[in-house]
């Protein structure tokens, strides 16, 4: 029996770019040498930060829609109640 399994090990494009940036920063190659370490390491954590921003934005929009729906429901219930008549006794 022949079983062929292939796995694509190694690093992706962002990982490779991150290694290039770190080496350029360490060896003082311009313009990367003047960058902050946050920007140099951004290819390693940038994808996660973008994903987190998308998820949090989605949760915020969902929460806002829920609050608006609850407020609209409460308003419609309130407007359907019979009003008390005020008059002279």
C-alpha beads as a LAMMPS data file, in Angstrom:
LAMMPS data file: protein, C-alpha beads

89 atoms
88 bonds

1 atom types
1 bond types

-500.0 500.0 xlo xhi
-500.0 500.0 ylo yhi
-500.0 500.0 zlo zhi

Masses

1 110.0

Atoms # bond

1 1 1 0.000 0.000 0.000
2 1 1 1.239 3.360 -0.929
3 1 1 0.191 6.229 1.215
4 1 1 1.170 9.669 0.139
5 1 1 0.604 12.517 2.477
6 1 1 1.943 15.929 1.904
7 1 1 2.029 18.707 4.375
8 1 1 2.988 22.197 3.502
9 1 1 5.282 22.997 6.358
10 1 1 7.268 26.147 6.532
11 1 1 6.354 29.739 6.846
12 1 1 4.040 31.842 4.792
13 1 1 4.644 35.123 3.042
14 1 1 3.999 37.228 6.137
15 1 1 6.344 35.117 8.248
16 1 1 9.070 35.461 5.631
17 1 1 8.509 39.220 5.456
18 1 1 8.710 39.404 9.251
19 1 1 12.058 37.593 9.282
20 1 1 13.372 39.964 6.602
21 1 1 12.227 42.987 8.634
22 1 1 13.795 41.696 11.861
23 1 1 17.114 40.984 10.111
24 1 1 17.085 44.417 8.484
25 1 1 16.395 46.059 11.848
26 1 1 19.132 44.114 13.636
27 1 1 21.725 44.825 10.942
28 1 1 20.735 48.487 10.638
29 1 1 19.575 48.429 7.033
30 1 1 17.685 51.587 6.098
31 1 1 14.775 52.432 6.211
32 1 1 13.785 49.524 8.478
33 1 1 16.458 50.448 11.027
34 1 1 14.547 53.585 11.978
35 1 1 11.200 51.801 12.382
36 1 1 9.708 50.954 15.765
37 1 1 9.876 47.317 16.811
38 1 1 6.061 47.272 16.740
39 1 1 6.135 47.899 12.978
40 1 1 9.026 45.497 12.414
41 1 1 7.148 42.641 14.091
42 1 1 3.763 43.598 12.560
43 1 1 3.833 40.772 9.960
44 1 1 3.832 38.249 12.836
45 1 1 0.866 39.660 14.767
46 1 1 -0.849 41.873 12.186
47 1 1 -3.138 39.188 10.789
48 1 1 -4.401 38.320 14.259
49 1 1 -4.980 42.012 15.025
50 1 1 -7.029 42.471 11.847
51 1 1 -9.072 39.340 12.612
52 1 1 -9.684 40.524 16.173
53 1 1 -10.786 43.957 14.909
54 1 1 -13.239 42.331 12.484
55 1 1 -14.704 40.064 15.186
56 1 1 -15.047 42.906 17.704
57 1 1 -16.660 45.141 15.089
58 1 1 -19.145 42.406 14.263
59 1 1 -19.962 41.908 17.933
60 1 1 -20.410 45.653 18.394
61 1 1 -22.736 45.930 15.410
62 1 1 -24.713 42.904 16.600
63 1 1 -25.003 44.367 20.091
64 1 1 -26.133 47.711 18.733
65 1 1 -28.753 46.014 16.546
66 1 1 -29.996 44.075 19.588
67 1 1 -30.316 47.244 21.673
68 1 1 -32.181 49.016 18.872
69 1 1 -34.526 46.037 18.418
70 1 1 -35.256 45.901 22.157
71 1 1 -35.930 49.633 22.255
72 1 1 -38.253 49.398 19.253
73 1 1 -40.090 46.475 20.845
74 1 1 -40.497 48.331 24.125
75 1 1 -41.729 51.415 22.286
76 1 1 -44.285 49.428 20.290
77 1 1 -45.574 47.717 23.453
78 1 1 -45.887 51.043 25.212
79 1 1 -47.811 52.650 22.380
80 1 1 -50.322 49.757 22.256
81 1 1 -51.383 50.105 25.917
82 1 1 -54.672 51.846 26.476
83 1 1 -54.242 55.317 27.846
84 1 1 -55.857 56.405 31.053
85 1 1 -58.371 59.157 30.685
86 1 1 -57.772 62.189 32.718
87 1 1 -60.775 64.204 33.547
88 1 1 -62.601 66.028 36.216
89 1 1 -63.888 63.923 39.056

Bonds

1 1 1 2
2 1 2 3
3 1 3 4
4 1 4 5
5 1 5 6
6 1 6 7
7 1 7 8
8 1 8 9
9 1 9 10
10 1 10 11
11 1 11 12
12 1 12 13
13 1 13 14
14 1 14 15
15 1 15 16
16 1 16 17
17 1 17 18
18 1 18 19
19 1 19 20
20 1 20 21
21 1 21 22
22 1 22 23
23 1 23 24
24 1 24 25
25 1 25 26
26 1 26 27
27 1 27 28
28 1 28 29
29 1 29 30
30 1 30 31
31 1 31 32
32 1 32 33
33 1 33 34
34 1 34 35
35 1 35 36
36 1 36 37
37 1 37 38
38 1 38 39
39 1 39 40
40 1 40 41
41 1 41 42
42 1 42 43
43 1 43 44
44 1 44 45
45 1 45 46
46 1 46 47
47 1 47 48
48 1 48 49
49 1 49 50
50 1 50 51
51 1 51 52
52 1 52 53
53 1 53 54
54 1 54 55
55 1 55 56
56 1 56 57
57 1 57 58
58 1 58 59
59 1 59 60
60 1 60 61
61 1 61 62
62 1 62 63
63 1 63 64
64 1 64 65
65 1 65 66
66 1 66 67
67 1 67 68
68 1 68 69
69 1 69 70
70 1 70 71
71 1 71 72
72 1 72 73
73 1 73 74
74 1 74 75
75 1 75 76
76 1 76 77
77 1 77 78
78 1 78 79
79 1 79 80
80 1 80 81
81 1 81 82
82 1 82 83
83 1 83 84
84 1 84 85
85 1 85 86
86 1 86 87
87 1 87 88
88 1 88 89
